[in-house]
Amino acid sequence: MHSIQFKTERERARMASEEENAEKEPLDLIRLSLDKRIYVKLPSDCELRGKLHAYDQHLHDSWGCCHYSGSQ
């Protein structure tokens, strides 16, 4: 019985962790994209692809290995 309860508590902790990492607000998507390769489509069919390193409350962002394509 104790091991089943332990599994249940572990499962509850895992689910709480997943909820904490879930998208709840629009900016959560940006937070969850840190240190991942992302794709951004800009007006006039321009595109940015790269790794998002950081951003601030004003949405200034820092990218690595960024590739730009489209009209300039």
All heavy atoms as a GROMACS GRO file, in nm:
protein
  593
    1MET      N    1   0.082  -0.120   0.000
    1MET     CA    2   0.000   0.000   0.000
    1MET      C    3   0.087   0.126   0.000
    1MET      O    4   0.059   0.221  -0.070
    1MET     CB    5  -0.094  -0.005   0.122
    1MET     CG    6  -0.182   0.115   0.135
    1MET     SD    7  -0.310   0.109   0.009
    1MET     CE    8  -0.401   0.250   0.050
    2HIS      N    9   0.194   0.122   0.077
    2HIS     CA   10   0.280   0.240   0.086
    2HIS      C   11   0.344   0.274  -0.048
    2HIS      O   12   0.351   0.390  -0.086
    2HIS     CB   13   0.388   0.218   0.193
    2HIS     CG   14   0.474   0.337   0.213
    2HIS    ND1   15   0.427   0.454   0.267
    2HIS    CD2   16   0.604   0.360   0.183
    2HIS    CE1   17   0.523   0.543   0.270
    2HIS    NE2   18   0.632   0.488   0.221
    3SER      N   19   0.388   0.172  -0.124
    3SER     CA   20   0.451   0.200  -0.253
    3SER      C   21   0.350   0.258  -0.353
    3SER      O   22   0.384   0.341  -0.434
    3SER     CB   23   0.516   0.075  -0.311
    3SER     OG   24   0.418  -0.023  -0.336
    4ILE      N   25   0.226   0.217  -0.347
    4ILE     CA   26   0.125   0.272  -0.435
    4ILE      C   27   0.100   0.418  -0.400
    4ILE      O   28   0.092   0.503  -0.487
    4ILE     CB   29  -0.007   0.191  -0.425
    4ILE    CG1   30   0.015   0.051  -0.482
    4ILE    CG2   31  -0.120   0.262  -0.498
    4ILE    CD1   32  -0.101  -0.042  -0.462
    5GLN      N   33   0.094   0.449  -0.271
    5GLN     CA   34   0.076   0.586  -0.229
    5GLN      C   35   0.196   0.670  -0.274
    5GLN      O   36   0.180   0.782  -0.320
    5GLN     CB   37   0.060   0.593  -0.077
    5GLN     CG   38   0.031   0.732  -0.027
    5GLN     CD   39   0.010   0.733   0.123
    5GLN    OE1   40   0.036   0.635   0.192
    5GLN    NE2   41  -0.036   0.845   0.174
    6PHE      N   42   0.316   0.616  -0.264
    6PHE     CA   43   0.437   0.688  -0.306
    6PHE      C   44   0.430   0.717  -0.455
    6PHE      O   45   0.460   0.827  -0.500
    6PHE     CB   46   0.561   0.605  -0.273
    6PHE     CG   47   0.688   0.670  -0.316
    6PHE    CD1   48   0.739   0.778  -0.247
    6PHE    CD2   49   0.756   0.625  -0.428
    6PHE    CE1   50   0.856   0.838  -0.286
    6PHE    CE2   51   0.873   0.685  -0.469
    6PHE     CZ   52   0.923   0.792  -0.398
    7LYS      N   53   0.387   0.619  -0.536
    7LYS     CA   54   0.372   0.641  -0.680
    7LYS      C   55   0.270   0.751  -0.706
    7LYS      O   56   0.289   0.834  -0.792
    7LYS     CB   57   0.329   0.512  -0.750
    7LYS     CG   58   0.439   0.422  -0.788
    7LYS     CD   59   0.383   0.308  -0.869
    7LYS     CE   60   0.492   0.232  -0.938
    7LYS     NZ   61   0.441   0.121  -1.017
    8THR      N   62   0.161   0.749  -0.633
    8THR     CA   63   0.058   0.850  -0.651
    8THR      C   64   0.113   0.988  -0.619
    8THR      O   65   0.088   1.083  -0.691
    8THR     CB   66  -0.064   0.819  -0.563
    8THR    OG1   67  -0.110   0.689  -0.594
    8THR    CG2   68  -0.174   0.919  -0.585
    9GLU      N   69   0.188   1.001  -0.511
    9GLU     CA   70   0.248   1.130  -0.475
    9GLU      C   71   0.347   1.174  -0.581
    9GLU      O   72   0.353   1.291  -0.617
    9GLU     CB   73   0.315   1.121  -0.338
    9GLU     CG   74   0.217   1.110  -0.225
    9GLU     CD   75   0.285   1.085  -0.092
    9GLU    OE1   76   0.409   1.092  -0.084
    9GLU    OE2   77   0.212   1.058   0.005
   10ARG      N   78   0.425   1.080  -0.633
   10ARG     CA   79   0.521   1.113  -0.739
   10ARG      C   80   0.448   1.158  -0.864
   10ARG      O   81   0.488   1.254  -0.929
   10ARG     CB   82   0.608   0.991  -0.770
   10ARG     CG   83   0.718   1.026  -0.868
   10ARG     CD   84   0.802   0.909  -0.910
   10ARG     NE   85   0.834   0.820  -0.802
   10ARG     CZ   86   0.893   0.702  -0.818
   10ARG    NH1   87   0.925   0.661  -0.938
   10ARG    NH2   88   0.917   0.625  -0.716
   11GLU      N   89   0.338   1.089  -0.896
   11GLU     CA   90   0.258   1.127  -1.013
   11GLU      C   91   0.198   1.265  -0.992
   11GLU      O   92   0.196   1.347  -1.084
   11GLU     CB   93   0.147   1.023  -1.036
   11GLU     CG   94   0.065   1.046  -1.159
   11GLU     CD   95   0.140   1.028  -1.288
   11GLU    OE1   96   0.246   0.963  -1.289
   11GLU    OE2   97   0.091   1.079  -1.390
   12ARG      N   98   0.150   1.294  -0.873
   12ARG     CA   99   0.095   1.425  -0.843
   12ARG      C  100   0.201   1.534  -0.860
   12ARG      O  101   0.174   1.640  -0.915
   12ARG     CB  102   0.041   1.427  -0.699
   12ARG     CG  103  -0.097   1.483  -0.690
   12ARG     CD  104  -0.147   1.486  -0.548
   12ARG     NE  105  -0.222   1.364  -0.524
   12ARG     CZ  106  -0.229   1.300  -0.409
   12ARG    NH1  107  -0.166   1.345  -0.305
   12ARG    NH2  108  -0.300   1.192  -0.397
   13ALA      N  109   0.322   1.507  -0.814
   13ALA     CA  110   0.432   1.604  -0.828
   13ALA      C  111   0.466   1.624  -0.975
   13ALA      O  112   0.492   1.737  -1.018
   13ALA     CB  113   0.554   1.556  -0.751
   14ARG      N  114   0.467   1.518  -1.054
   14ARG     CA  115   0.496   1.529  -1.197
   14ARG      C  116   0.389   1.613  -1.266
   14ARG      O  117   0.418   1.701  -1.347
   14ARG     CB  118   0.504   1.391  -1.262
   14ARG     CG  119   0.541   1.396  -1.410
   14ARG     CD  120   0.529   1.260  -1.477
   14ARG     NE  121   0.393   1.209  -1.477
   14ARG     CZ  122   0.296   1.248  -1.561
   14ARG    NH1  123   0.319   1.340  -1.651
   14ARG    NH2  124   0.176   1.195  -1.555
   15MET      N  125   0.263   1.589  -1.233
   15MET     CA  126   0.154   1.664  -1.294
   15MET      C  127   0.161   1.812  -1.255
   15MET      O  128   0.138   1.900  -1.337
   15MET     CB  129   0.020   1.604  -1.254
   15MET     CG  130  -0.007   1.469  -1.320
   15MET     SD  131  -0.155   1.387  -1.260
   15MET     CE  132  -0.280   1.502  -1.307
   16ALA      N  133   0.197   1.840  -1.131
   16ALA     CA  134   0.211   1.980  -1.087
   16ALA      C  135   0.323   2.048  -1.163
   16ALA      O  136   0.313   2.163  -1.203
   16ALA     CB  137   0.236   1.985  -0.937
   17SER      N  138   0.432   1.974  -1.185
   17SER     CA  139   0.544   2.030  -1.260
   17SER      C  140   0.504   2.058  -1.404
   17SER      O  141   0.541   2.161  -1.461
   17SER     CB  142   0.662   1.932  -1.257
   17SER     OG  143   0.766   1.978  -1.337
   18GLU      N  144   0.428   1.969  -1.466
   18GLU     CA  145   0.381   1.991  -1.603
   18GLU      C  146   0.289   2.111  -1.610
   18GLU      O  147   0.296   2.190  -1.703
   18GLU     CB  148   0.310   1.866  -1.656
   18GLU     CG  149   0.403   1.754  -1.692
   18GLU     CD  150   0.330   1.630  -1.739
   18GLU    OE1  151   0.205   1.632  -1.743
   18GLU    OE2  152   0.398   1.533  -1.771
   19GLU      N  153   0.201   2.127  -1.511
   19GLU     CA  154   0.112   2.242  -1.509
   19GLU      C  155   0.190   2.372  -1.494
   19GLU      O  156   0.158   2.473  -1.554
   19GLU     CB  157   0.011   2.230  -1.395
   19GLU     CG  158  -0.098   2.130  -1.422
   19GLU     CD  159  -0.194   2.118  -1.305
   19GLU    OE1  160  -0.188   2.201  -1.212
   19GLU    OE2  161  -0.275   2.024  -1.306
   20GLU      N  162   0.297   2.367  -1.414
   20GLU     CA  163   0.380   2.485  -1.393
   20GLU      C  164   0.449   2.526  -1.523
   20GLU      O  165   0.470   2.643  -1.549
   20GLU     CB  166   0.485   2.454  -1.286
   20GLU     CG  167   0.573   2.569  -1.248
   20GLU     CD  168   0.668   2.530  -1.139
   20GLU    OE1  169   0.623   2.496  -1.028
   20GLU    OE2  170   0.790   2.530  -1.165
   21ASN      N  171   0.486   2.429  -1.606
   21ASN     CA  172   0.553   2.456  -1.732
   21ASN      C  173   0.458   2.478  -1.848
   21ASN      O  174   0.501   2.502  -1.959
   21ASN     CB  175   0.648   2.340  -1.766
   21ASN     CG  176   0.765   2.335  -1.672
   21ASN    OD1  177   0.809   2.437  -1.621
   21ASN    ND2  178   0.817   2.217  -1.648
   22ALA      N  179   0.329   2.471  -1.823
   22ALA     CA  180   0.232   2.484  -1.931
   22ALA      C  181   0.212   2.630  -1.970
   22ALA      O  182   0.246   2.721  -1.896
   22ALA     CB  183   0.098   2.424  -1.888
   23GLU      N  184   0.157   2.648  -2.087
   23GLU     CA  185   0.122   2.782  -2.135
   23GLU      C  186  -0.004   2.828  -2.063
   23GLU      O  187  -0.107   2.765  -2.072
   23GLU     CB  188   0.089   2.777  -2.284
   23GLU     CG  189   0.204   2.785  -2.375
   23GLU     CD  190   0.154   2.787  -2.518
   23GLU    OE1  191   0.083   2.882  -2.555
   23GLU    OE2  192   0.184   2.691  -2.589
   24LYS      N  193   0.008   2.939  -1.989
   24LYS     CA  194  -0.109   2.996  -1.924
   24LYS      C  195  -0.132   3.139  -1.973
   24LYS      O  196  -0.244   3.185  -1.977
   24LYS     CB  197  -0.091   2.996  -1.773
   24LYS     CG  198  -0.083   2.856  -1.714
   24LYS     CD  199  -0.062   2.858  -1.567
   24LYS     CE  200  -0.047   2.716  -1.516
   24LYS     NZ  201   0.002   2.711  -1.381
   25GLU      N  202  -0.027   3.206  -2.007
   25GLU     CA  203  -0.033   3.343  -2.055
   25GLU      C  204   0.038   3.349  -2.190
   25GLU      O  205   0.123   3.265  -2.219
   25GLU     CB  206   0.037   3.437  -1.957
   25GLU     CG  207  -0.025   3.440  -1.819
   25GLU     CD  208  -0.162   3.506  -1.818
   25GLU    OE1  209  -0.184   3.597  -1.899
   25GLU    OE2  210  -0.246   3.464  -1.737
   26PRO      N  211   0.010   3.449  -2.272
   26PRO     CA  212   0.075   3.457  -2.403
   26PRO      C  213   0.229   3.457  -2.396
   26PRO      O  214   0.294   3.395  -2.478
   26PRO     CB  215   0.023   3.589  -2.461
   26PRO     CG  216  -0.108   3.608  -2.395
   26PRO     CD  217  -0.092   3.551  -2.257
   27LEU      N  218   0.285   3.523  -2.296
   27LEU     CA  219   0.432   3.528  -2.287
   27LEU      C  220   0.493   3.397  -2.238
   27LEU      O  221   0.613   3.378  -2.247
   27LEU     CB  222   0.476   3.643  -2.197
   27LEU     CG  223   0.443   3.783  -2.250
   27LEU    CD1  224   0.492   3.889  -2.154
   27LEU    CD2  225   0.502   3.804  -2.388
   28ASP      N  226   0.410   3.306  -2.188
   28ASP     CA  227   0.462   3.176  -2.146
   28ASP      C  228   0.521   3.100  -2.264
   28ASP      O  229   0.618   3.026  -2.248
   28ASP     CB  230   0.354   3.090  -2.080
   28ASP     CG  231   0.315   3.141  -1.943
   28ASP    OD1  232   0.391   3.222  -1.886
   28ASP    OD2  233   0.210   3.100  -1.893
   29LEU      N  234   0.464   3.119  -2.381
   29LEU     CA  235   0.516   3.052  -2.500
   29LEU      C  236   0.660   3.097  -2.526
   29LEU      O  237   0.746   3.017  -2.560
   29LEU     CB  238   0.429   3.081  -2.621
   29LEU     CG  239   0.470   3.014  -2.750
   29LEU    CD1  240   0.470   2.862  -2.735
   29LEU    CD2  241   0.378   3.055  -2.862
   30ILE      N  242   0.686   3.225  -2.507
   30ILE     CA  243   0.823   3.275  -2.525
   30ILE      C  244   0.914   3.216  -2.417
   30ILE      O  245   1.024   3.170  -2.446
   30ILE     CB  246   0.826   3.429  -2.521
   30ILE    CG1  247   0.746   3.484  -2.639
   30ILE    CG2  248   0.969   3.481  -2.524
   30ILE    CD1  249   0.726   3.633  -2.637
   31ARG      N  250   0.868   3.215  -2.292
   31ARG     CA  251   0.948   3.161  -2.182
   31ARG      C  252   0.981   3.014  -2.209
   31ARG      O  253   1.095   2.970  -2.190
   31ARG     CB  254   0.873   3.174  -2.050
   31ARG     CG  255   0.948   3.118  -1.931
   31ARG     CD  256   0.869   3.132  -1.803
   31ARG     NE  257   0.735   3.077  -1.809
   31ARG     CZ  258   0.705   2.948  -1.790
   31ARG    NH1  259   0.801   2.860  -1.768
   31ARG    NH2  260   0.581   2.907  -1.796
   32LEU      N  261   0.884   2.938  -2.256
   32LEU     CA  262   0.907   2.796  -2.283
   32LEU      C  263   0.995   2.774  -2.405
   32LEU      O  264   1.046   2.664  -2.426
   32LEU     CB  265   0.773   2.725  -2.301
   32LEU     CG  266   0.686   2.719  -2.177
   32LEU    CD1  267   0.547   2.667  -2.212
   32LEU    CD2  268   0.750   2.636  -2.069
   33SER      N  269   1.015   2.878  -2.487
   33SER     CA  270   1.097   2.867  -2.608
   33SER      C  271   1.243   2.906  -2.585
   33SER      O  272   1.322   2.897  -2.678
   33SER     CB  273   1.038   2.955  -2.718
   33SER     OG  274   0.909   2.913  -2.750
   34LEU      N  275   1.277   2.949  -2.465
   34LEU     CA  276   1.416   2.987  -2.438
   34LEU      C  277   1.510   2.869  -2.463
   34LEU      O  278   1.479   2.754  -2.428
   34LEU     CB  279   1.432   3.034  -2.293
   34LEU     CG  280   1.378   3.173  -2.264
   34LEU    CD1  281   1.384   3.200  -2.115
   34LEU    CD2  282   1.456   3.279  -2.340
   35ASP      N  283   1.622   2.897  -2.525
   35ASP     CA  284   1.725   2.797  -2.557
   35ASP      C  285   1.676   2.689  -2.651
   35ASP      O  286   1.727   2.577  -2.652
   35ASP     CB  287   1.784   2.736  -2.430
   35ASP     CG  288   1.859   2.838  -2.347
   35ASP    OD1  289   1.928   2.924  -2.408
   35ASP    OD2  290   1.849   2.835  -2.224
   36LYS      N  291   1.574   2.722  -2.731
   36LYS     CA  292   1.525   2.630  -2.834
   36LYS      C  293   1.528   2.700  -2.968
   36LYS      O  294   1.526   2.821  -2.976
   36LYS     CB  295   1.382   2.585  -2.802
   36LYS     CG  296   1.374   2.504  -2.676
   36LYS     CD  297   1.235   2.458  -2.652
   36LYS     CE  298   1.233   2.376  -2.523
   36LYS     NZ  299   1.101   2.356  -2.472
   37ARG      N  300   1.534   2.621  -3.074
   37ARG     CA  301   1.530   2.679  -3.209
   37ARG      C  302   1.385   2.717  -3.239
   37ARG      O  303   1.294   2.637  -3.218
   37ARG     CB  304   1.582   2.579  -3.311
   37ARG     CG  305   1.731   2.554  -3.294
   37ARG     CD  306   1.795   2.483  -3.411
   37ARG     NE  307   1.768   2.544  -3.539
   37ARG     CZ  308   1.831   2.653  -3.588
   37ARG    NH1  309   1.920   2.714  -3.516
   37ARG    NH2  310   1.801   2.699  -3.709
   38ILE      N  311   1.367   2.841  -3.285
   38ILE     CA  312   1.232   2.889  -3.314
   38ILE      C  313   1.227   2.951  -3.453
   38ILE      O  314   1.331   2.980  -3.514
   38ILE     CB  315   1.182   2.989  -3.209
   38ILE    CG1  316   1.271   3.113  -3.205
   38ILE    CG2  317   1.173   2.926  -3.072
   38ILE    CD1  318   1.214   3.223  -3.118
   39TYR      N  319   1.108   2.972  -3.501
   39TYR     CA  320   1.081   3.029  -3.632
   39TYR      C  321   0.982   3.143  -3.613
   39TYR      O  322   0.880   3.126  -3.546
   39TYR     CB  323   1.021   2.920  -3.722
   39TYR     CG  324   0.952   2.968  -3.845
   39TYR    CD1  325   1.025   2.999  -3.959
   39TYR    CD2  326   0.814   2.981  -3.849
   39TYR    CE1  327   0.960   3.043  -4.074
   39TYR    CE2  328   0.749   3.024  -3.963
   39TYR     CZ  329   0.823   3.056  -4.075
   39TYR     OH  330   0.760   3.100  -4.188
   40VAL      N  331   1.015   3.261  -3.668
   40VAL     CA  332   0.927   3.377  -3.658
   40VAL      C  333   0.900   3.428  -3.798
   40VAL      O  334   0.993   3.455  -3.874
   40VAL     CB  335   0.989   3.489  -3.572
   40VAL    CG1  336   0.900   3.612  -3.570
   40VAL    CG2  337   1.016   3.440  -3.432
   41LYS      N  338   0.772   3.440  -3.834
   41LYS     CA  339   0.735   3.496  -3.964
   41LYS      C  340   0.701   3.643  -3.943
   41LYS      O  341   0.617   3.678  -3.861
   41LYS     CB  342   0.615   3.422  -4.022
   41LYS     CG  343   0.578   3.474  -4.156
   41LYS     CD  344   0.499   3.372  -4.233
   41LYS     CE  345   0.452   3.434  -4.360
   41LYS     NZ  346   0.508   3.384  -4.477
   42LEU      N  347   0.769   3.729  -4.018
   42LEU     CA  348   0.752   3.873  -4.009
   42LEU      C  349   0.669   3.924  -4.126
   42LEU      O  350   0.647   3.850  -4.223
   42LEU     CB  351   0.890   3.940  -4.009
   42LEU     CG  352   0.985   3.897  -3.898
   42LEU    CD1  353   1.124   3.951  -3.924
   42LEU    CD2  354   0.934   3.942  -3.765
   43PRO      N  355   0.623   4.050  -4.120
   43PRO     CA  356   0.550   4.105  -4.234
   43PRO      C  357   0.635   4.100  -4.362
   43PRO      O  358   0.757   4.091  -4.357
   43PRO     CB  359   0.525   4.250  -4.192
   43PRO     CG  360   0.534   4.250  -4.044
   43PRO     CD  361   0.633   4.143  -4.008
   44SER      N  362   0.572   4.107  -4.473
   44SER     CA  363   0.638   4.104  -4.605
   44SER      C  364   0.709   3.972  -4.632
   44SER      O  365   0.812   3.968  -4.698
   44SER     CB  366   0.737   4.220  -4.619
   44SER     OG  367   0.674   4.342  -4.594
   45ASP      N  368   0.659   3.864  -4.577
   45ASP     CA  369   0.714   3.730  -4.599
   45ASP      C  370   0.859   3.715  -4.556
   45ASP      O  371   0.932   3.631  -4.611
   45ASP     CB  372   0.698   3.688  -4.746
   45ASP     CG  373   0.551   3.674  -4.783
   45ASP    OD1  374   0.473   3.631  -4.696
   45ASP    OD2  375   0.516   3.707  -4.897
   46CYS      N  376   0.903   3.793  -4.460
   46CYS     CA  377   1.037   3.776  -4.404
   46CYS      C  378   1.030   3.672  -4.293
   46CYS      O  379   0.928   3.656  -4.227
   46CYS     CB  380   1.088   3.908  -4.347
   46CYS     SG  381   1.101   4.038  -4.467
   47GLU      N  382   1.141   3.600  -4.273
   47GLU     CA  383   1.145   3.495  -4.171
   47GLU      C  384   1.273   3.504  -4.091
   47GLU      O  385   1.379   3.539  -4.145
   47GLU     CB  386   1.140   3.358  -4.237
   47GLU     CG  387   1.016   3.334  -4.320
   47GLU     CD  388   1.023   3.202  -4.395
   47GLU    OE1  389   1.128   3.135  -4.393
   47GLU    OE2  390   0.923   3.166  -4.458
   48LEU      N  391   1.264   3.471  -3.963
   48LEU     CA  392   1.379   3.456  -3.876
   48LEU      C  393   1.376   3.314  -3.822
   48LEU      O  394   1.272   3.266  -3.778
   48LEU     CB  395   1.374   3.554  -3.758
   48LEU     CG  396   1.402   3.699  -3.785
   48LEU    CD1  397   1.376   3.781  -3.659
   48LEU    CD2  398   1.545   3.718  -3.831
   49ARG      N  399   1.492   3.251  -3.824
   49ARG     CA  400   1.506   3.118  -3.765
   49ARG      C  401   1.632   3.119  -3.682
   49ARG      O  402   1.736   3.167  -3.726
   49ARG     CB  403   1.520   3.009  -3.872
   49ARG     CG  404   1.398   2.991  -3.958
   49ARG     CD  405   1.426   2.890  -4.069
   49ARG     NE  406   1.318   2.888  -4.164
   49ARG     CZ  407   1.219   2.798  -4.160
   49ARG    NH1  408   1.217   2.707  -4.067
   49ARG    NH2  409   1.124   2.803  -4.250
   50GLY      N  410   1.622   3.070  -3.561
   50GLY     CA  411   1.740   3.068  -3.476
   50GLY      C  412   1.706   3.020  -3.336
   50GLY      O  413   1.596   2.972  -3.310
   51LYS      N  414   1.804   3.035  -3.248
   51LYS     CA  415   1.789   2.992  -3.111
   51LYS      C  416   1.766   3.114  -3.022
   51LYS      O  417   1.845   3.208  -3.025
   51LYS     CB  418   1.914   2.917  -3.067
   51LYS     CG  419   1.902   2.849  -2.934
   51LYS     CD  420   2.025   2.764  -2.908
   51LYS     CE  421   2.013   2.690  -2.777
   51LYS     NZ  422   2.132   2.609  -2.752
   52LEU      N  423   1.658   3.113  -2.947
   52LEU     CA  424   1.624   3.225  -2.860
   52LEU      C  425   1.702   3.212  -2.730
   52LEU      O  426   1.686   3.116  -2.657
   52LEU     CB  427   1.474   3.226  -2.832
   52LEU     CG  428   1.423   3.340  -2.744
   52LEU    CD1  429   1.446   3.475  -2.812
   52LEU    CD2  430   1.276   3.321  -2.712
   53HIS      N  431   1.789   3.310  -2.704
   53HIS     CA  432   1.872   3.306  -2.582
   53HIS      C  433   1.807   3.380  -2.465
   53HIS      O  434   1.815   3.333  -2.352
   53HIS     CB  435   2.009   3.366  -2.608
   53HIS     CG  436   2.097   3.280  -2.691
   53HIS    ND1  437   2.139   3.156  -2.652
   53HIS    CD2  438   2.150   3.299  -2.814
   53HIS    CE1  439   2.215   3.103  -2.746
   53HIS    NE2  440   2.222   3.188  -2.846
   54ALA      N  441   1.747   3.497  -2.490
   54ALA     CA  442   1.692   3.576  -2.380
   54ALA      C  443   1.590   3.676  -2.432
   54ALA      O  444   1.586   3.705  -2.552
   54ALA     CB  445   1.806   3.650  -2.311
   55TYR      N  446   1.510   3.728  -2.341
   55TYR     CA  447   1.416   3.837  -2.372
   55TYR      C  448   1.390   3.912  -2.242
   55TYR      O  449   1.418   3.864  -2.133
   55TYR     CB  450   1.287   3.784  -2.433
   55TYR     CG  451   1.199   3.710  -2.335
   55TYR    CD1  452   1.093   3.774  -2.272
   55TYR    CD2  453   1.221   3.577  -2.305
   55TYR    CE1  454   1.012   3.707  -2.183
   55TYR    CE2  455   1.142   3.509  -2.215
   55TYR     CZ  456   1.038   3.574  -2.153
   55TYR     OH  457   0.959   3.508  -2.064
   56ASP      N  458   1.336   4.036  -2.255
   56ASP     CA  459   1.302   4.112  -2.136
   56ASP      C  460   1.154   4.150  -2.139
   56ASP      O  461   1.081   4.110  -2.230
   56ASP     CB  462   1.392   4.235  -2.120
   56ASP     CG  463   1.376   4.337  -2.230
   56ASP    OD1  464   1.280   4.326  -2.310
   56ASP    OD2  465   1.459   4.428  -2.238
   57GLN      N  466   1.112   4.229  -2.040
   57GLN     CA  467   0.970   4.263  -2.029
   57GLN      C  468   0.920   4.348  -2.146
   57GLN      O  469   0.800   4.357  -2.170
   57GLN     CB  470   0.940   4.334  -1.896
   57GLN     CG  471   0.996   4.474  -1.884
   57GLN     CD  472   1.136   4.478  -1.828
   57GLN    OE1  473   1.209   4.380  -1.828
   57GLN    NE2  474   1.176   4.596  -1.781
   58HIS      N  475   1.012   4.410  -2.221
   58HIS     CA  476   0.973   4.489  -2.337
   58HIS      C  477   0.979   4.407  -2.467
   58HIS      O  478   0.961   4.460  -2.575
   58HIS     CB  479   1.065   4.611  -2.351
   58HIS     CG  480   1.068   4.695  -2.228
   58HIS    ND1  481   0.960   4.770  -2.187
   58HIS    CD2  482   1.165   4.713  -2.135
   58HIS    CE1  483   0.992   4.833  -2.075
   58HIS    NE2  484   1.115   4.800  -2.041
   59LEU      N  485   1.009   4.279  -2.453
   59LEU     CA  486   1.022   4.183  -2.563
   59LEU      C  487   1.142   4.211  -2.653
   59LEU      O  488   1.144   4.170  -2.769
   59LEU     CB  489   0.893   4.173  -2.646
   59LEU     CG  490   0.774   4.120  -2.569
   59LEU    CD1  491   0.653   4.109  -2.661
   59LEU    CD2  492   0.802   3.987  -2.504
   60HIS      N  493   1.243   4.280  -2.600
   60HIS     CA  494   1.372   4.283  -2.669
   60HIS      C  495   1.426   4.141  -2.658
   60HIS      O  496   1.413   4.078  -2.554
   60HIS     CB  497   1.469   4.381  -2.601
   60HIS     CG  498   1.421   4.521  -2.601
   60HIS    ND1  499   1.390   4.588  -2.486
   60HIS    CD2  500   1.397   4.606  -2.703
   60HIS    CE1  501   1.350   4.711  -2.516
   60HIS    NE2  502   1.352   4.724  -2.648
   61ASP      N  503   1.483   4.090  -2.764
   61ASP     CA  504   1.526   3.952  -2.760
   61ASP      C  505   1.669   3.936  -2.809
   61ASP      O  506   1.722   4.020  -2.880
   61ASP     CB  507   1.432   3.860  -2.838
   61ASP     CG  508   1.396   3.916  -2.974
   61ASP    OD1  509   1.450   4.020  -3.012
   61ASP    OD2  510   1.314   3.854  -3.041
   62SER      N  511   1.730   3.828  -2.766
   62SER     CA  512   1.866   3.794  -2.804
   62SER      C  513   1.863   3.656  -2.868
   62SER      O  514   1.812   3.561  -2.809
   62SER     CB  515   1.955   3.795  -2.680
   62SER     OG  516   2.084   3.747  -2.712
   63TRP      N  517   1.920   3.646  -2.989
   63TRP     CA  518   1.918   3.522  -3.065
   63TRP      C  519   2.060   3.473  -3.089
   63TRP      O  520   2.154   3.551  -3.093
   63TRP     CB  521   1.855   3.546  -3.202
   63TRP     CG  522   1.711   3.581  -3.202
   63TRP    CD1  523   1.652   3.687  -3.142
   63TRP    CD2  524   1.608   3.511  -3.269
   63TRP    NE1  525   1.518   3.688  -3.167
   63TRP    CE2  526   1.488   3.581  -3.246
   63TRP    CE3  527   1.604   3.397  -3.347
   63TRP    CZ2  528   1.367   3.539  -3.297
   63TRP    CZ3  529   1.484   3.356  -3.399
   63TRP    CH2  530   1.366   3.425  -3.373
   64GLY      N  531   2.073   3.346  -3.114
   64GLY     CA  532   2.199   3.288  -3.156
   64GLY      C  533   2.177   3.210  -3.284
   64GLY      O  534   2.068   3.158  -3.307
   65CYS      N  535   2.278   3.203  -3.368
   65CYS     CA  536   2.270   3.130  -3.495
   65CYS      C  537   2.143   3.167  -3.570
   65CYS      O  538   2.066   3.081  -3.614
   65CYS     CB  539   2.276   2.980  -3.473
   65CYS     SG  540   2.430   2.924  -3.404
   66CYS      N  541   2.120   3.295  -3.586
   66CYS     CA  542   1.998   3.344  -3.647
   66CYS      C  543   2.015   3.356  -3.798
   66CYS      O  544   2.116   3.405  -3.847
   66CYS     CB  545   1.963   3.480  -3.588
   66CYS     SG  546   1.806   3.541  -3.644
   67HIS      N  547   1.916   3.309  -3.871
   67HIS     CA  548   1.914   3.319  -4.018
   67HIS      C  549   1.792   3.399  -4.059
   67HIS      O  550   1.682   3.374  -4.015
   67HIS     CB  551   1.910   3.180  -4.080
   67HIS     CG  552   2.027   3.096  -4.044
   67HIS    ND1  553   2.150   3.109  -4.102
   67HIS    CD2  554   2.041   2.999  -3.950
   67HIS    CE1  555   2.233   3.024  -4.050
   67HIS    NE2  556   2.170   2.957  -3.956
   68TYR      N  557   1.815   3.496  -4.146
   68TYR     CA  558   1.710   3.583  -4.196
   68TYR      C  559   1.687   3.552  -4.344
   68TYR      O  560   1.782   3.534  -4.418
   68TYR     CB  561   1.753   3.730  -4.180
   68TYR     CG  562   1.661   3.830  -4.243
   68TYR    CD1  563   1.550   3.876  -4.176
   68TYR    CD2  564   1.685   3.877  -4.372
   68TYR    CE1  565   1.463   3.967  -4.232
   68TYR    CE2  566   1.600   3.970  -4.430
   68TYR     CZ  567   1.489   4.014  -4.360
   68TYR     OH  568   1.406   4.104  -4.417
   69SER      N  569   1.562   3.545  -4.384
   69SER     CA  570   1.533   3.528  -4.525
   69SER      C  571   1.413   3.615  -4.560
   69SER      O  572   1.328   3.640  -4.477
   69SER     CB  573   1.505   3.382  -4.558
   69SER     OG  574   1.389   3.338  -4.493
   70GLY      N  575   1.412   3.660  -4.682
   70GLY     CA  576   1.302   3.745  -4.728
   70GLY      C  577   1.355   3.872  -4.790
   70GLY      O  578   1.476   3.892  -4.806
   71SER      N  579   1.263   3.960  -4.826
   71SER     CA  580   1.304   4.087  -4.886
   71SER      C  581   1.361   4.180  -4.780
   71SER      O  582   1.318   4.178  -4.666
   71SER     CB  583   1.185   4.151  -4.956
   71SER     OG  584   1.084   4.176  -4.862
   72GLN      N  585   1.459   4.260  -4.821
   72GLN     CA  586   1.521   4.348  -4.723
   72GLN      C  587   1.484   4.489  -4.741
   72GLN      O  588   1.470   4.557  -4.826
   72GLN     CB  589   1.672   4.334  -4.730
   72GLN     CG  590   1.715   4.199  -4.686
   72GLN     CD  591   1.866   4.189  -4.673
   72GLN    OE1  592   1.939   4.286  -4.688
   72GLN    NE2  593   1.913   4.070  -4.650
   0.00000   0.00000   0.00000
